[in-house]
């Protein structure tokens, strides 16, 4: 089950220096993009926002972004259950704070801050649970040239991605946000009231079943750790269902073959169109040369006019045909680039699926070994009990034997004493 949401981009705010970066997720017509923010690490200095690092959610899977800005990172952590903040200095001054959101129950719904023509000076976020994160950067606003920005999407959307610029002065130069829209009417009315322009992007497709499955697996792992005996039974029950799961690798490879064939056909057609364009361009140049020759010829005026009008009409027709071919060439080039991008994306998906297959095989083998161990455990316990009983019986026999030996020694000693007493009596009477 998939839920498609409208996605828009708002911003940028800040300067134009540094290098551009974009972590809005993959963009395609079938629906793409990250589905939320899991955590974010913001670096602050006394004059600006120094660095950013985001961990995104992709339909239940954690995806770590790249560090932008100052490269030396600290160890501060702020959790959803309670704030814990440890300031650590870095090479640009200030500190870093890492915020863990209680996703999917907690999402970012508000961003505000200050910027000038060079850097992001201050940032502040708020979640749907009315938890304020920040401010980061400058604490006191004293410069009147700094411009304020603010986007609030209460009960209408949430921030699911970021883009911006960094590298100039080794700090954050600019920032934009990607928003997943839950309630389009309320969201766009709110933006109009705030005077904000939003650019519509390819939609987000939430894989609800996949997210629910990942969440259930996390709950099951916690349950298995807390209840080992029930966890063993759960592993045995879970094995058949896992052995039946088969990633659609064959289907993906078939799609790759079909797409490769289409790309090859497009490449051939594109090359053919390019050749036609070159031929028409050469013919147009020849016609223009022919018209120049007519102008310099000494033929009668009426003959010249007829020839000139005829050649000129042919030239215009060829130029119109050339424009159509050039437009067709550009359209085919764009289509070819798009299909090549789809093919690369499909190859990456196949590689990911193959890795997934290998992981599944390893997990299945591990699970089978665990199942076999669980199935063999009663037999092993029975054997151990039998061995224990046998050892106890042997110990009992040894103890009985030792008792007999002691009794025998006492009897021998008593016999020796009796013999000694009898010998003494005989000597006495003699």
C-alpha positions in Angstrom: 0.0 0.0 0.0 1.5 3.4 -1.1 0.3 6.9 -0.1 1.4 9.7 -2.5 2.0 13.1 -1.0 2.6 16.4 -2.7 6.2 17.7 -2.2 7.3 21.3 -2.6 10.6 23.2 -2.2 10.8 26.5 -0.3 13.8 28.8 -0.3 16.7 29.3 -0.6 17.7 31.8 2.1 21.3 33.1 2.4 24.1 33.8 0.1 25.4 32.5 -3.2 28.9 31.5 -2.2 30.3 28.0 -1.7 29.2 24.8 -3.4 25.6 23.7 -3.8 24.3 20.5 -2.2 20.9 18.8 -2.3 19.6 16.1 0.0 16.0 16.1 -1.0 16.2 12.5 -2.1 16.0 11.0 -5.5 13.7 12.7 -8.0 11.7 10.7 -10.6 8.2 10.7 -12.1 7.2 7.6 -10.2 7.5 9.3 -6.8 10.7 9.7 -4.8 12.3 11.5 -2.0 13.0 11.1 1.7 10.0 10.6 3.9 11.1 12.3 7.1 14.0 13.5 9.4 15.3 11.0 11.9 18.0 13.2 13.5 20.1 16.3 12.8 23.4 17.7 14.0 23.7 21.5 13.9 27.0 23.3 14.6 26.9 26.8 16.1 29.5 29.6 16.3 29.2 33.0 17.8 28.4 34.6 14.4 26.7 32.0 12.2 25.5 28.4 11.7 28.8 26.5 11.1 27.7 23.0 10.0 24.8 20.6 9.3 24.4 16.8 9.2 21.0 15.1 8.7 19.8 11.5 9.0 16.8 11.0 6.9 14.0 8.4 6.7 13.4 6.5 3.5 10.2 4.5 4.0 11.4 3.1 7.4 15.1 3.0 6.5 17.7 5.3 8.0 19.8 7.2 5.4 22.7 9.4 6.6 23.4 12.5 4.7 26.8 14.3 4.3 28.4 16.8 6.7 28.2 20.4 5.3 30.3 23.2 6.7 33.0 22.8 9.5 34.5 19.3 9.3 35.4 18.9 13.0 32.3 17.5 14.8 31.4 17.3 18.4 29.5 14.8 20.6 26.5 16.6 21.9 23.2 14.7 22.0 19.6 15.8 22.6 17.1 13.0 22.8 13.3 13.2 22.5 12.7 11.8 25.9 14.9 14.4 27.7 17.6 16.8 26.7 21.2 16.1 27.2 23.6 18.7 25.9 27.4 18.6 26.0 29.3 21.6 24.5 32.5 20.7 22.6 34.7 23.3 20.9 35.8 22.9 17.3 38.1 24.7 15.0 35.6 27.4 14.1 34.5 28.0 17.7 31.2 27.2 19.2 29.6 23.8 19.6 27.5 21.1 18.0 24.2 19.6 19.0 22.7 16.3 17.8 18.9 16.0 18.0 17.2 12.7 17.8 13.5 13.0 16.8 10.9 10.4 17.9 10.1 9.7 14.2 7.4 9.0 12.9 5.5 10.4 15.9 7.6 13.6 15.9 8.4 15.6 12.8 9.7 19.1 11.9 6.9 21.6 11.2 8.5 25.0 11.6 11.8 26.7 10.6 12.9 30.2 11.2 16.1 32.2 11.2 18.2 35.1 10.0 20.5 35.5 7.0 22.5 38.1 5.1 24.0 38.1 1.7 26.8 35.7 2.7 25.8 33.3 5.5 23.0 31.7 7.6 23.3 33.6 10.8 20.7 31.9 13.0 18.4 28.8 12.8 15.5 27.5 14.9 13.2 24.6 14.5 9.9 23.4 16.1 8.2 20.0 16.0 4.6 19.0 15.9 4.9 18.3 19.6 5.7 21.9 20.2 9.3 21.2 21.0 11.7 24.0 20.1 15.1 23.0 18.8 17.7 25.8 18.9 18.4 28.5 18.3 21.7 27.7 16.5 24.2 30.4 15.6 23.9 34.0 16.8 22.0 34.4 20.1 21.4 38.2 19.9 20.3 39.9 16.7 22.1 43.3 16.5 22.6 43.7 12.7 19.7 45.5 11.0 20.9 44.3 7.6 20.1 40.7 8.4 16.9 39.4 6.9 14.5 37.2 8.8 12.7 34.1 7.3 10.1 31.8 8.7 8.0 29.0 7.4 5.3 27.4 9.5 3.3 24.4 8.3 1.3 23.4 11.5 -1.0 20.4 10.8 -0.5 20.8 7.0 3.0 19.4 6.2 6.4 18.5 7.5 10.1 19.0 6.5 11.5 15.9 4.8 14.7 17.2 3.2 17.2 20.0 2.9 19.4 21.6 0.3 21.7 24.6 0.4 25.3 25.9 -0.2 28.4 25.6 2.0 32.1 25.9 1.7 32.5 29.7 1.6 34.4 30.5 4.8 33.8 26.8 5.6 30.3 27.5 7.0 26.6 27.3 5.8 26.0 29.8 3.1 22.4 29.1 2.2 19.6 26.7 3.0 16.3 25.4 1.4 13.7 22.9 2.6 11.7 20.1 1.1 8.1 19.8 2.5 5.7 16.8 2.3 2.2 18.3 2.2 -0.5 16.6 4.2 -3.3 19.1 3.7 -2.7 21.1 0.4 -5.5 23.6 0.9 -4.4 24.6 4.4 -0.7 24.5 3.5 -0.9 26.7 0.4 -3.3 29.1 2.2 -0.7 29.4 5.0 2.1 30.1 2.6 0.1 32.8 0.8 -0.6 34.4 4.1 3.1 34.4 4.9 4.0 35.6 1.4 6.2 32.6 0.6 6.7 31.0 -2.8 6.8 27.2 -3.0 8.1 25.2 -6.0 6.4 21.9 -6.7 8.6 18.9 -6.9 8.0 15.2 -7.8 5.7 13.6 -5.3 6.6 11.4 -2.3 5.4 7.9 -2.2 5.1 6.5 1.3 5.4 2.7 1.3 3.2 2.2 4.3 3.4 -1.6 4.4 7.2 -1.5 4.2 7.4 1.0 7.0 4.9 -1.0 9.1 7.0 -4.2 8.5 10.2 -2.5 9.6 8.5 -1.2 12.7 7.1 -4.6 13.5 10.6 -6.2 13.1 12.0 -3.7 15.6 9.3 -4.5 18.1 9.9 -8.3 17.5 13.6 -7.9 18.1 12.9 -6.2 21.4 10.4 -8.9 22.4 12.9 -11.7 21.6 15.5 -10.1 23.7 13.1 -9.7 26.6 11.6 -13.2 26.3 14.2 -15.8 25.2 11.9 -18.8 25.3 9.1 -17.1 23.3 11.8 -15.7 21.0 12.9 -19.3 20.2 9.4 -20.3 19.2 9.1 -17.1 17.2 12.3 -18.0 15.2 10.9 -21.4 14.4 7.5 -19.9 13.2 9.3 -17.2 11.2 11.5 -19.4 9.2 9.0 -20.7 6.6 7.7 -17.2 5.9 11.3 -15.9 5.3 12.2 -18.8 3.0 9.2 -17.9 0.8 10.3 -14.2 0.4 11.9 -13.8 -3.1 13.2 -10.4 -4.2 12.0 -9.5 -7.7 15.5 -9.8 -9.2 14.4 -11.6 -12.4 11.7 -9.0 -13.0 14.3 -6.2 -12.6 16.8 -7.9 -14.9 14.0 -8.3 -17.5 13.1 -4.6 -17.2 16.8 -3.7 -17.5 17.1 -5.7 -20.8 14.0 -4.0 -22.2 15.2 -0.6 -21.1 18.7 -1.2 -22.6 17.1 -2.2 -25.9 15.0 1.0 -25.9 18.0 3.1 -25.0 20.0 1.5 -27.8 17.2 2.2 -30.3 17.0 5.8 -29.1 20.7 6.2 -29.5 20.6 4.9 -33.1 17.6 7.2 -33.9 19.3 10.1 -32.2 22.5 9.6 -34.3 20.3 9.3 -37.4 18.6 12.5 -36.6 21.9 14.3 -36.0 23.1 13.1 -39.4 20.0 14.4 -41.1 20.5 17.8 -39.4 24.1 17.9 -40.7 22.9 17.0 -44.2 20.1 19.7 -44.2 22.6 22.3 -42.8 25.0 21.4 -45.7 22.1 21.7 -48.2 21.1 25.1 -46.7 24.6 26.4 -47.1 24.6 25.2 -50.7 21.3 27.0 -51.4 22.7 30.2 -49.9 25.8 29.9 -52.1 23.5 29.3 -55.1 21.6 32.5 -54.3 24.8 34.5 -54.0 25.8 33.1 -57.5 22.5 34.2 -58.9 22.9 37.7 -57.6 26.3 38.0 -59.4 25.1 36.3 -62.6 24.4 38.3 -65.9 21.2 36.5 -66.9 18.1 38.4 -68.0 16.2 40.1 -65.2 12.9 38.1 -65.6 14.9 34.8 -65.7 16.9 35.9 -62.7 13.7 36.8 -60.7 12.1 33.5 -61.5 15.2 31.5 -60.5 15.7 33.6 -57.4 12.1 33.2 -56.1 12.3 29.5 -56.7 15.6 29.0 -55.0 14.6 31.4 -52.1 11.3 29.4 -51.5 13.3 26.2 -51.5 15.7 27.7 -49.0 12.9 28.8 -46.7 11.3 25.3 -46.8 14.7 23.7 -46.0 15.3 26.1 -43.1 11.9 25.3 -41.7 12.6 21.6 -42.0 16.0 22.2 -40.3 14.3 23.9 -37.4 11.9 21.0 -36.9 14.8 18.5 -37.1 16.8 20.5 -34.6 13.9 20.7 -32.2 13.4 16.9 -32.7 17.1 16.4 -32.0 16.9 18.3 -28.7 13.8 16.5 -27.6 15.4 13.1 -28.4 18.5 14.1 -26.5 16.5 15.0 -23.4 14.5 11.7 -23.7 17.7 9.8 -24.2 19.3 11.4 -21.1 16.2 10.6 -19.1 16.2 6.9 -20.2 19.9 6.6 -19.5 19.3 8.0 -16.0 16.5 5.5 -15.5 18.8 2.7 -16.7 21.5 3.7 -14.3 18.9 3.9 -11.5 17.7 0.4 -12.5 21.2 -1.0 -12.4 21.7 0.5 -9.0 18.4 -1.1 -7.9 19.5 -4.5 -9.3 22.8 -4.2 -7.4 21.0 -3.4 -4.3 18.6 -6.3 -4.8 21.5 -8.7 -5.3 23.1 -7.5 -2.1 19.7 -7.9 -0.5 19.5 -11.5 -1.8 22.9 -12.2 -0.4 21.9 -10.8 3.0 18.7 -12.9 2.9 20.7 -16.0 2.1 23.0 -15.3 5.1 20.1 -14.6 7.4 18.2 -17.6 6.2 21.3 -19.9 6.8 21.7 -18.3 10.2 18.1 -18.8 11.0 18.1 -22.4 9.9 21.1 -23.0 12.1 19.3 -21.4 15.0 16.2 -23.5 14.2 18.3 -26.7 14.0 19.9 -25.8 17.4 16.5 -25.2 18.9 15.1 -28.5 17.5 18.2 -30.4 18.7 18.1 -28.7 22.1 15.7 -31.2 23.8 17.7 -34.2 22.5 20.9 -32.6 23.7 19.3 -31.9 27.1 18.2 -35.5 27.3 21.6 -36.8 26.4 23.2 -34.5 29.0 20.7 -35.8 31.7 21.5 -39.4 30.8 25.2 -38.6 31.0 24.6 -36.9 34.3 22.7 -39.9 35.7 25.5 -42.3 34.5 28.1 -40.2 36.1 26.1 -40.1 39.3 25.7 -43.9 39.2 29.4 -44.3 38.7 30.2 -41.9 41.6 27.8 -43.9 43.8 29.5 -47.2 42.8 32.9 -45.6 43.6 31.7 -44.4 46.9 30.3 -47.9 47.7 33.6 -49.5 46.6 35.5 -47.1 48.8 33.3 -48.0 51.8 34.0 -51.7 51.1 37.7 -51.0 51.1 37.6 -49.2 54.4 35.5 -52.1 55.9 38.0 -54.6 54.6 40.9 -52.6 56.1 39.2 -52.5 59.5 38.5 -56.3 59.4 42.2 -57.0 58.5 43.3 -54.7 61.4 40.9 -56.6 63.8 42.3 -59.9 62.7 45.9 -58.8 63.2 45.0 -57.6 66.7 43.4 -60.9 67.5 46.4 -62.9 66.3 48.7 -60.6 68.3 46.7 -61.1 71.5 46.7 -64.9 71.0 50.4 -65.0 70.5 51.0 -63.0 73.7 48.7 -65.4 75.7 50.7 -68.4 74.5 54.0 -66.8 75.5 52.5 -65.9 78.9 51.4 -69.5 79.7 54.7 -70.9 78.6 
